[in-house]
Amino acid sequence: MIAAGTRIWWRATLALCLGSFLVFINLYAPQPLLPSLRETFDVSTLAISLVMSVSTFALAASLLVFGPLSDAIGRGAIMRVSLLVSGLLSLALALAPTFESLLALRALQGFVLGGLPAVAIAWMGDEFERPALLSAVGLYIGANTLGGISGRVVGGAVAEVGGASASFLTVGVMTLVGLLLFWKLLPPSSAFTPRRFELRGALADLRAHLGTPPLIGAYLLGGINFMIFINQYSYITFRLAEAPFGLGTRLLGLIFLTYLGGTLGSSLSGRLAARWSQPACMMLGILILMGGTAVTLAGSLAWIIAGLTINAFGFFLAHSMASSWVGRHARRARGSASALYLVFYYSGASLGGFWLEPFWRAAGWNGVALASWLMLGVTLALAAWLWRGERR
């Protein structure tokens, strides 16, 4: 097992962080473009939000395929092919002639992107000692935030100059170049034990995970938290694109620099977990997320940015704890256990627009905040339940 801080640990962690960075560049680059795409295709806020929702839903579905498959054939090849095809699809998105074709390509891209997040943490679980796993997961999720930031900032800035097509082309080229470095850095697996893929066995593993209370609690917590967090960003772009703010695409992309709060939160998660229990850290993250949502109700752009930064810190702290919790409590088939967590995670993201849209129509951003608190109250209760279970 690989120990924390060794040369091979740094090499493997850097490779997986780079892969995560590339995945989330591709996934989130269109988000700051939503207001302008809504005008281009003349569709509603709910319809244009499907640009994000179809990809996250397809990603969630793909995890049920890639997770069990990786338990049979290994993790490395799946991650490499995932990044290659994702980059090619970003290039294809630049040529999409209609809204329908754009959605179809985004759905396909979302499915392919699932190959890396489905197995990356399982790869760590196979190869790393427990302290090394906790530290690496925090850095890996920190790379998620940097990828999300970079995708939105690059997407918004390039689109301001050359339009959405130039944005997709730029992201595609970045992905293919980054893939070459990922391929070189990722060391071969030495502790993986393949299991012959059997549909019956894969389904039995999934049922076992869903029947394990500590796992199902983390699955629900991660999915609901992400449902609120990621869709808040979609609706805040609509709010800030309108009067009195009137922000353009480039400035809307810069709003996602608030994800740096999440980079800090996930990076600190390993230290906090060494001091307090993981469920206690989850509760802390959720309370911070609720507080940050309250701050965004202010009418000042500076306060809104502060609130989004607080939200990112709290969300990624809770997410780091929940995802590593799954790695600890999965007794077997870690690939499918981690994949199932991400199924809930991304399914929540794809459904969030349907939950928030009625509140947005009824009361604008105040309604979005109310809808957020209702769901975060549920996840706070789930974290408390996990905490009581751990104490017992």
Disulfide bonds with the S-S distance in Angstrom:
none
